[in-house]
Every structure is written in C-alpha cells, then in structure tokens.
Amino acid sequence: AISEVGDGPEVGGVCLAVPGLILAQENKVVFSPNLRAVEGIPLKDELEPKIGVPLTIENDGNAAAWGEFRFGVGSEADHLVFVTLGTGIGGGIITHGILMRGAQGSGGELGHVTIQATGPRCACGNHGCLEALASGTAIGRRARELAVEHPDSALGRLATRRQILGEDVTELAREGDEVALLVLDEAGRWLGVGLAGFINIFNPEVVAVGGGVMEAGDLVLEAARREVILRARPPSRDLADVKVATLGPKSGVLGAAALARDASSGEYLLGG
C-alpha cells in the first residue's frame, strides 16, 4: 500500500491494528484467541524494515475506539467506552481524551470480562466471558441450540438445511421469528450486563457499540439498555448515552491512521 502512494503525500508512519493482547513496549501480540497466527511474532521487527517507515502495533479494539472518539459518535466527548461485537468482542476505553492501555499496553480487553462464571466456554479458555455470551459467534451458537428445542420455528427449519450463522438470526428476527428474536434479546441482555459494569467503573459520557452484530440494531441494543437501567448506578447511569457507533468498518482504519500520525508526531502514549 505504501508503494502505491508513489509521488503522493509522504507517509510518516503506519499503525497495524490486530486482535489480541499486546505488549506495547515490545510491539508484540502475546495472545490472540481469534487470530493465533500472529501470536509471539515480533511484528514491528519483522515489518518495519520492509515498509521503511515507523510502525506501531495496536489492538484493533483500541484503534476502533480511537476512530469513534476522534471522528465518530464520541467526537464531542472526553470519556468514551467503545465495544465492538463481531466474531469476538473487543473495545477500548478513553478517559480525559486519553486511550487507556494499562501498565503493559494490554488493557481494555472488554470482551473477556467474566459475566457468567458458569457460562459457555470462550475461545480464550475461560468460561462466561462477555464474548462467549454476546458476540456474533455466541449468537450463532445459541441459535443452533434453540433451533433444536424449537424445530417448528424458522430457525429450526433452517437448521435442517445448513448451519445457522449470526447473520441468519438477525434476518429471521426482522421477519418476526420469535425464537430468533429471543436469541437477540438474550444476547442484548448479556451485553447490557457488561455495559452496566463498564459504566459503573469508567463513568463515560458515551458508550458506543459497533461491529457486525449491530446490523441487528435495536433488536440487540434495546435489551442492553434495559439491563443498563437496572444495573448501572446513578449518576453514572444517567450520564452515559448508549448508542450505535457511526463509522462502521471505517472506525478501525481511521483510528489506526490517527494513531500512526500521533506516533509520528511524538504524541502516542504507550501507557495511560
């Protein structure tokens, strides 16, 4: 991509956003349950000499959070929690305008907060993570379970023809299938349990929810908002505005670009 720039604007730096736990000082992914191939590889050392410009490695959820904070739904806030629901669940936390990464740069793993101690096994090896209960993967799994219990539902009939995917659940829910609606409502409630905890801890002005699962919109988010009202404590609950992220798949790209620019200008903070 850099070579394609040609005689265009000078490239000052690149930010590579990847899923997983990152040791910021080493620019290395140490754990990535949904992309094992990158684990342990010194990506900065491997790639920076080849691209010829400074390279920063960042968690993809952090990059997307920064994108929504700088250019999207959180652009007028100083305190933002961003959660992205896709194959897994990621996110990022911004407080006082600073991206919180923790002591080693591996903080903000919102998808691996335990929500139900005896819940389904997560890809990370734990049980009952938010990711195991409200991600697109979790929605597909739960739909397949309920399809067996309700063979006469639209989900049940689909299950006799092929494996049900998360996007199938949204489509059938929009068509009024009660079992599909139940699956999304259940995922939304688990999401809301997680969001309520984040609101209680971080006291954000905006809670932005993005990712492919948000194609379902209020079919998921309304249940989440109900749980937030029940579980989050005022005044944090009353301040937090839970809404759908606005940038879609561009959030990570724009956030990574902004982080690369910050790094090239010396504004990129490894801690915080």
BADO-555286 format. One record per residue: residue in one letter; z, x, y of N, C-alpha, C in turn. Coordinates in pm, whole numbers, plus 50000, padded with zeros to 5 digits. Layout:
// residues N
AZXYZXYZXY
...
***
This chain:
// residues 272
A500005008349880500005000050000500005008750126
I500755019850120500805028650237499435034850262
S498745038850156497425044850173496435034950231
E496645021950207495745011750258495895009750408
V497025014550464497215013250609496165021250684
G495775032750625494715040750684495055045450823
D494195042150917494385046351055495185036351138
G495845027151069496635017151139497955022751186
P498925013951212500225018551264500895028251167
E501605037851222502305047551139503435040751062
V503555044050934504625038750851505835047950863
G506935042550916508125050750938509055051250821
G508935041650728509835041350613509525029450526
V510075029550406509875018850308511235015050251
C511435002150231512624997250161512154990350033
L512664994849920512354988849791513514979949751
A513274966849744514314957249709514224953949561
V515294956549488515314954549343516554946649304
P516484938849195517664931449150518644940649077
G519914938749103520904946249028521924953349116
L522874959749049523914967449117523374980949158
I523564984349283523024996749338524155005549390
L524125018249352524985028149415524245033649535
A524655029449654523885032449774523775047449801
Q524835054849777524805069149806523815076549717
E523555071049598522625077449504521265070649503
N521145059049572519895051449571519425048849429
K520345044349346520065042449204520585028649160
V519785021649078520215009049018521005012448891
V522255008248887523085011648771523195000148671
F522894987848715522954976548623522064965448675
S521124961148592520204950548632519924941748510
P520734931248488520584923248367519244916148354
N518554913948467517264907148461516074916448477
L516334929548491515254939448501515774952848449
R515994953448319516614965048257515814977848276
A514524976648296513654988448302513994997848417
V514654992748521514935001248637516315007748630
E517095004248531518465009448524518485024548505
G519295031148585519515045448569518435054348625
I517335048648670516235056748723516525060448868
P516475073248904516675077149044515425073649126
L515315061049162514085055949223513715063349350
K514695066549431514395073649555513795087349525
D514425094849433513925108149399512545107649336
E512295097049257511015095749188509885091749283
L510185082649373509115076349452508905082449590
E509965087049652509835091849791508815103049806
P508785113049716507765123549731506335118249718
K506175107449643504835102049621504335093849739
I505255087149808504815078749920504845086250053
G505615097050058505575105750176506295100750298
V507115090450283507935085550394509325082550339
P510345081750426511695078950378511775065650302
L512465065850189512595054050104514055049850095
T514305037050114515635031250097515605021549980
I516615022049895516735012649784517775002249822
E517414989549810518334978749849518314967749743
N519434961249725519494949449640518594938449696
D517874931549608516914921549657517604909749725
G518794906049678519524895349745519954899249885
N520374911649901520734916550035519524916550128
A518384920850075517164921050157516784907050201
A516854897450109516514883650143517514877850243
A518794881150223519814876550318519534881950458
W519164894750465518864900850594517644894350658
G516664890850576515484884050628515834870550689
E516644862650618517034849550672517914851050795
F518734861450797519604863850912518804867951036
R517834876551017517074881751131515984872151177
F515344865451082514124858051117514124843451073
G515124839250997515094825950938516224816950981
V516794810050885517764799550911519054804750975
G519334817650960520554823251017520344831251144
S519194829851206518854838451320519734836251443
E520444824951448521334822351561522804823551522
A523064828751402524434830151354524834844951350
D526134847351351526674860851332527284862351193
H527524850951126528184851150996527384842150901
L526834848150797525934841050706526244844650561
V526244834650475526204836950330524874831550281
F524144840050210522844836150155522914836650003
V522464825949938522424825349792521014821749751
T520454829349658519104826449610519154822849462
L518554811449430518564806049294517184807349234
G517044816049137515774817649067516054819448920
T515374828948856515684832348718517164835548705
G517674843248801519094845948813519594840648946
I520764845148987521294841549118521724854349189
G521244855949309521634867249392522064862349528
G522254871549618522634867449752523104879049836
G523584875849952524084885850044525014879650145
I525844887850204526854883350299526714891250428
I526654884250539526584890750669527754885850752
T528524895150805529654891650890529634900351015
H529834894051129529714900851258528364908051270
G527334902151212525994907951221525744919951134
I526664923051043526534934750956526434930250811
L525484935950739525314933050597526434939750519
M527214931750448528354936850373527884941850236
R528114954650210527704960550082528894965450001
G530054966650062531204971949992531244987149993
A532264992749927532515007149933531395015449872
Q530745010349768529695017949699528295012349722
G528215001549798526914995349820526544985049715
S527464982049623527134972949513527804959349528
G528354956449646528994943549668527984932349686
G528504920249697527644908649722526984902749601
E527504905749480526914900149358527434885849338
L526954876749420527464863149421527164855749292
G526074859049227525714852249103526624855448987
H527414866048999528274870048888529744867948918
V530024858849009531374853749027531634843548916
T532764844748848533074835448739533474821948796
I532774811548751533024797948796533714789848687
Q533384792548563533964785448448534254795848340
A535524799248322535894810548236535404808948093
T535304796748044534844794447907533394789547904
G532664791948012531304786848024530284794747945
P529014791547963527924798047888527884813047914
R527394820247817527254834747831526154837847932
C526434847248019525494851548121524714863748072
A523584866348134522784878148099523544891048123
C524564890648210525354902648238526364905548128
G526574896148036527544897947929528824890147948
N529054885348069530244877348098529994862848057
H531004854548072530874840248046531194832448173
G530424821948198530724812848307530414817748446
C529534827848458529094832048592528354820648660
L528324820848792527534811048865526094811248817
E525564823148790524194824448742523974817248610
A524994817048524524874810648394524974795448401
L525294790248520525514775948535524564769148633
A523964776648725523174770248830521824776748857
S521454787148784520154793548805519034785248741
G517794789248767516674782648701516754784048551
T517184795548503517364797748360518414788248303
A519524786748375520594777848331520134763348329
I519354759448428518844745748433517944743048314
G517064752548281516204750848165516994749848036
R518014758348022518844758047901519574744747887
R520194740247996520934727647991520004715947965
A518814716248020517844705547997517464704847850
R517294716347787516944716447645518084710847560
E519324713747600520474708247528520504693047539
L520334687847659520404673447679519184666247624
A518064673247616516874667147556517114663547410
V517884671947341518234669147201519144656947193
E520074655747288521004644547288520354631547332
H519264632547408518594620647461517094621347427
P516754619647301515354621447259514384611447318
D514894599947365514004589747420513754591547570
S514414601247631514174604047772512864611647790
A512404612447914511194620247940511404634847902
L512604639947928512914653647886512864654947735
G513444645147667513434645547521512044645247463
R511174637047520509794636347471509034649247499
L509284655147616508624667747649509064678747553
A510334678547516510874688947427510224688747290
T509654677647251508974677147120507614683947126
R507104686447247505774692447261505834707247295
R506824711247374506944725347414508314727847472
Q508604740547501509904744147558509984739547703
I511104733647737511314728747873511684740347965
L511064740748081511354750848182512064744448301
G512654752748385513374747548500512504738848590
E511264743048611510384735348699510034721648641
D510044720548508509814707548444510914697648482
V512124702748489513264694148520513114688148660
T512714696348756512514691348892511424680748896
E510324683448828509204673948827509624660548767
L510314660948654510724648548588511814641348667
A512674649048732513694642748816513064635148931
R512034640948991511344634149101510654621449052
E510304621248925509694609348866510734599148822
G512014602548837513084593048809513754594148674
D513454604448596514094605848465515594608348484
E516414599748427517854600448451518484613048393
V517974617648281518544629748220518194642048305
A516984642648354516594653748442517434653548570
L517654641648624518494640448743519914645148714
L520414642048595521754646448556521844661648548
V520804667948494520784682548484520874688948622
L520074683948716520064689748851521374686848924
D521914674948903523184671648966524294680748914
E524284683348784525294692148725525164706348780
A523934711348787523724724748843524164725248989
G523874714549063524284713849203525794714049219
R526484707149128527944707049136528514720949110
W527974728049011528444741748986528124750749105
L526944748849163526604756549283527614753849393
G527974741249411528934737649514530304743849493
V530724744949367531994751649338531934766049388
G530814772749359530654786449406530594787349557
L529824778549619529694778949766531034776349834
A531824767149779533124764349837534004776849837
G533954784249727534704796749722534224806849825
F532914807949839532364817349937532764813350079
I532744800350104533124795350237534594798450265
N535444796250165536874799050183537134813850209
I536344822550147536564836950159535954842550288
F534714838750316533954845550422533874838050554
N534204825050555534204817250679532874818550754
P531724815550685530424817050751530094805250840
E529224807750935528664796851015527564789550938
V526784797150862525654791650787525734796350643
V525514786950551525314790250409523884786250377
A523044796150355521624793750328521354795150180
V520664785350123520354785449980518844785849964
G518344795949896516914797449876516564799749730
G515334803949706514874806449570514094794849512
G513484797149398512614787249336513294774249302
V514574774649266515294762349232515334752849350
M515254758149472515314749549590514064741349611
E513074742949521511974733349520512504719349492
A513664718749426514304705849398515014700149521
G515244708449622515824703849747517144696549731
D517214684549788518474677049789518884672149651
L517984672449553518374668749417519434678349364
V519454690349416520494700149383521514701249497
L521024701849619521884705549731522874694549769
E522514681949751523454671349786524694671849698
A524514674549568525664676049479526504688049520
A525834698749561526554710749606527374707649731
R526784700449823527504697149947528734688549917
R528624679349820529774671049784530924679649733
E530594689549650531644698349599532254706849709
V531424711149802531944718949916532964710749994
I532654698150019533574689350092534894687950017
L534824687149885536024685549804536854698249795
R536194709849791536864722249751537074732449863
A536204732749960536384742350070537454737150165
R538154746350228539264742550314538864742950461
P539334732950538539134733850683540024744750740
P539634750950850538464747850933537164754150884
S537244763150783536014769750736534984759650688
R535464749450614534554739150562533834731950674
D534534729050781533954721350890532924729350970
L533084742550969532144751051042530864753550963
A530994755650833529864760250751528784749550740
D527574753250773526404744550763525604748850640
V525654740650535524954743850410523544738350419
K522554747250416521174742750434520204751150351
V519004746050336517964753150262517414764450348
A517274776250289516664787550359515234784150399
T514754790150507513474786050564512304795350535
L512574807550492511494817350479510844817550342
G511434810950245510864810950110510744825050055
P509654827849982509504841249921509324852450022
K509094849050149508934859450251510264865650294
S511374859250260512664864150310512944878350264
G512684881250137512934894750086512014905050147
V510754901550166509784910850223510134913950369
L510414903450445510754905550586512074912950601
G513034909450516514324916350521514204930950485
A513414933950381513214947950342512524955750452
A511534949450516510834956250626511794959350741
A512654949750773513614951950881514624962750844
L515044962950717515984973250672515344987050674
A514064987750638513355000650644513265005550788
R512994996350879512945000051021514315004651070
D515364997451027516715001451066517045015351014
A516635018050889516925031150829516195042250904
S514945039650942514165049951010514695052751150
S515405042851207515965044751341517435048851337
G517955050851215519345055251201520365044251208
E519925031551201520855020351213521305014951078
Y520755019950969521065014950835522435019850793
L523315010750755524685014250717524835013450566
L525295024350504525495024250359526735016250322
G527695016250405528895008450378528824995350451
G530004990050489530014977850567530254965650483
***
